[in-house]
Amino acid sequence: MTSVVAQQFDLPPELWSQIFAHLKPQQLLRIRTVCHRWKAIVDRERSLWTRLRIKLPDEVTLDENFRPFIAPATDVQLEAVRIVTVDSWWPTHLTCVRMRGCHVSLESFLGMLRRTPNLTQLGLLFVEFASGGNGGVVDFRLERLERLELIQYSDDLLDLFGRLCPRLRELSLEDDGEHDRATARLIESVQDTLQRLKLWMTPYVLQKISLMERLQLKSVELTDLQEDEYALSLSRFQPSLEELLVTIRRNSVLCEVGTNLPGLKRLTVELVEEDGLDFLATMPLLEELDIGGGQEALNFNGFHCPNLTKLTLDGVELVASSLRSISSKLKELKFEKCAMDSWSDLLAVLATQSSLLRLDLWFVQFENRAIPAVSPPPQTNLQYLRIYPVTPFTNKMLLHLAEMTPHLETLALTSMPRVGDATVRKLCRQLPRLARLTLDFCSVTAACARDVVDRHRALEHVQVRAKSQSKFQEIRRFPS
């Protein structure tokens, strides 16, 4: 096999490296199995093997007898495995390790970390550490570790990372606040470098953070539900914040938060009270806005966010026409579980947003689904469109929207049984740049999918799933 491949594809290694650079990580893994030469090329080129991600089989035992297939990947994922020892084969060049539901002794775990000095990301989700022993002397530090994510942990583990990781930039802690003293100690130990923090805030942690003079956070996400005063206090003694992900009940609190954070660029907020959007006037630099909650008739009229590029609305009732003047820089619009008054008003908004590239209508419904009588309809620059309707979404609505989106490259439709083979063929004719088409729970046959891939040169990938199927049917122009 090796000699045949070498004879038929006798190219310089440098050229193969350039060719392989265009492949996806999973394709690179398969390329390594073709022949020894290709394996050597992938393993030798750092720009190639640093993109590889390996996931070991679930529910296995890793001990001295375990012989894994380990490519020179930098990213390893372990799930529901029992780790006895890994010293004989554990890759030393890893930069990212993620463990979920694993069982390991502290001694073996420290051995894993000691052998990965280049580690930059570590995630421990529901990892169970065997009792007994203290793991020995910690005689090393993970100087390059920047991101740490923990779910279900102990005070001792937090204190351990306080000694191991002096340069953390991102820290994510998910619990119910019972480890607040150890949490405060860890934050204090990395206050010189920490920029992003996700945690369940408590009065104790908040008070300790207020005393950390060198701490300059850029992003905070609070996972508890009583956040109004916590968010307000953080905004007072962390004016460097640029991102805030919180649940806030009062518009007045948000107004003060915006005033305290002049550099705020991203806000994710669960609004509870329906008392307006006045806080937007206090956040002129806002680039990303995510609003959730049971808002009725959410109306953006009179509000302008000059730098807003991404808007996500979740679980709200929206006056669609009010989005016309929200921002001239808007690139992404995403609606989840929303209700809108008028389909035609939304189309009018799309026509005015020349910068808009992505539109996501996920589980949406429209009170009035009338199609505007404009021929030809105005065109947009949309490149990505996903639709999952609640109320019936007619083929006429879909085809009219397709007329407005001649630059569309990705289209995903879910739970639209009226979309059949004839509609798909019309869509492909209307969308000359369409490269990826996903059809979940529609009425499209695999034969139609293969036919449109053959007929339309730009179309590279079609994915079809019917309600009776548990797996996808995928048709690709190029093998994966």
Long-range contacts (C-beta under 8 A, 24 or more apart in sequence): 1-35, 2-35, 2-36, 2-37, 5-34, 5-35, 5-37, 5-38, 6-35, 6-37, 13-41, 13-44, 16-41, 17-41, 17-45, 17-47, 17-48, 20-45, 20-48, 21-47, 21-48, 24-480, 25-51, 25-52, 25-53, 26-480, 27-480, 28-52, 29-71, 32-71, 42-71, 42-72, 43-71, 43-72, 49-73, 49-74, 50-74, 50-95, 53-77, 53-96, 55-79, 56-81, 57-81, 62-86, 64-88, 78-102, 83-108, 83-109, 83-112, 84-108, 85-111, 86-111, 86-112, 87-111, 87-115, 90-115, 90-116, 91-116, 92-116, 92-117, 92-118, 93-118, 94-118, 94-119, 95-119, 95-120, 95-121, 95-144, 96-120, 96-121, 96-122, 97-121, 97-122, 97-123, 98-122, 98-123, 98-125, 99-123, 99-124, 99-125, 99-127, 100-125, 100-126, 100-127, 101-125, 101-126, 101-127, 102-127, 102-128, 103-127, 103-128, 103-130, 104-128, 104-129, 104-130, 105-129, 105-130, 105-132, 105-133, 105-135, 106-130, 106-133, 106-134, 106-135, 107-133, 107-135, 107-136, 109-135, 110-135, 110-136, 110-138, 113-140, 113-142, 113-164, 114-140, 116-142, 117-142, 117-143, 117-144, 118-144, 119-144, 119-145, 120-144, 120-145, 120-146, 120-147, 121-145, 121-146, 121-147, 121-148, 122-147, 122-148, 122-149, 123-148, 123-149, 123-150, 124-149, 124-150, 124-151, 124-153, 124-157, 125-149, 125-150, 125-151, 125-152, 126-151, 126-152, 127-152, 129-154, 129-157, 135-160, 138-163, 138-164, 140-164, 141-165, 141-166, 143-167, 146-170, 147-171, 148-172, 150-174, 151-175, 153-179, 154-179, 155-179, 155-181, 155-182, 158-182, 158-183, 158-185, 158-186, 159-185, 159-186, 161-186, 162-186, 162-189, 162-190, 163-189, 165-190, 166-190, 166-193, 167-193, 168-193, 168-194, 169-193, 169-194, 169-195, 169-196, 170-194, 170-195, 170-196, 170-197, 171-196, 171-197, 171-198, 171-199, 172-197, 172-198, 172-199, 172-221, 173-198, 173-199, 173-200, 174-198, 174-199, 174-200, 174-223, 175-200, 176-200, 177-201, 177-202, 177-205, 177-224, 180-204, 180-205, 184-208, 184-209, 187-212, 187-215, 188-212, 191-215, 195-219, 196-220, 196-243, 197-221, 198-223, 198-245, 199-223, 200-224, 201-227, 201-230, 206-230, 206-233, 206-234, 209-234, 209-237, 209-238, 210-237, 216-240, 217-241, 218-242, 218-243, 219-243, 219-244, 219-245, 219-266, 220-244, 220-245, 220-246, 221-245, 221-246, 221-268, 222-246, 222-247, 228-253, 231-257, 232-256, 232-257, 232-260, 235-260, 235-261, 236-260, 239-263, 242-266, 243-267, 244-268, 244-269, 245-269, 245-290, 246-270, 247-272, 248-272, 249-273, 250-275, 251-275, 251-276, 251-277, 251-278, 251-279, 254-279, 254-282, 255-279, 255-281, 255-282, 257-282, 258-282, 258-283, 265-307, 268-292, 271-295, 277-303, 280-305, 288-312, 290-314, 291-316, 292-316, 298-322, 300-325, 300-326, 301-325, 309-355, 310-334, 312-336, 313-338, 314-338, 317-341, 319-345, 320-345, 320-346, 320-349, 321-345, 321-348, 321-349, 323-349, 324-348, 324-349, 324-352, 328-353, 328-354, 328-355, 329-355, 330-355, 330-356, 331-355, 331-356, 331-357, 331-358, 332-356, 332-357, 332-358, 332-359, 332-360, 333-358, 333-359, 333-360, 334-358, 334-359, 334-360, 334-362, 335-360, 335-361, 335-362, 335-364, 336-360, 336-362, 336-363, 336-364, 337-362, 337-363, 337-364, 338-363, 338-364, 338-365, 339-364, 339-365, 339-366, 339-367, 340-364, 340-365, 340-366, 340-367, 341-366, 341-367, 341-368, 342-366, 342-367, 342-368, 342-370, 343-368, 343-369, 343-370, 343-371, 343-397, 344-368, 344-370, 344-371, 344-372, 347-372, 347-377, 347-400, 347-401, 347-404, 348-372, 350-380, 350-382, 350-404, 351-377, 351-378, 351-379, 351-380, 351-404, 353-380, 354-380, 354-381, 355-381, 356-380, 356-381, 356-382, 357-381, 357-382, 357-383, 357-384, 358-382, 358-383, 358-384, 358-385, 359-384, 359-385, 359-386, 360-384, 360-385, 360-386, 361-386, 361-387, 361-388, 361-389, 362-386, 362-388, 363-388, 363-389, 363-390, 364-388, 364-389, 364-390, 365-389, 365-390, 365-391, 366-391, 369-393, 369-394, 369-397, 371-396, 371-397, 371-400, 376-403, 377-403, 377-404, 378-404, 379-403, 379-404, 379-405, 379-406, 380-404, 380-405, 380-407, 381-407, 382-407, 382-408, 383-407, 383-408, 383-409, 383-410, 384-408, 384-409, 384-410, 385-410, 385-411, 385-412, 386-411, 386-412, 386-413, 386-414, 387-412, 387-413, 387-414, 387-416, 388-413, 388-414, 388-415, 389-415, 389-416, 392-418, 393-418, 394-418, 395-419, 395-423, 398-423, 398-427, 399-423, 399-426, 399-427, 399-430, 402-426, 402-427, 402-430, 402-431, 403-430, 405-431, 406-430, 406-431, 406-432, 406-433, 407-433, 408-433, 408-434, 409-433, 409-434, 409-435, 409-436, 410-434, 410-435, 410-436, 410-437, 411-436, 411-437, 411-438, 412-437, 412-438, 412-440, 413-438, 413-439, 413-440, 413-442, 414-440, 414-441, 414-442, 415-440, 415-441, 415-442, 416-441, 416-442, 417-441, 417-442, 417-443, 418-443, 419-443, 419-444, 420-444, 421-445, 421-447, 421-448, 424-448, 424-449, 424-452, 425-451, 425-452, 428-452, 428-455, 428-456, 428-459, 432-456, 432-458, 433-458, 434-458, 434-459, 435-459, 435-460, 435-461, 436-460, 436-461, 436-462, 437-461, 437-462, 437-463, 438-462, 438-463, 439-463, 439-464, 439-465, 440-464, 440-465, 441-465, 441-466, 441-467, 446-473, 446-475, 449-473, 449-475, 450-475, 453-477
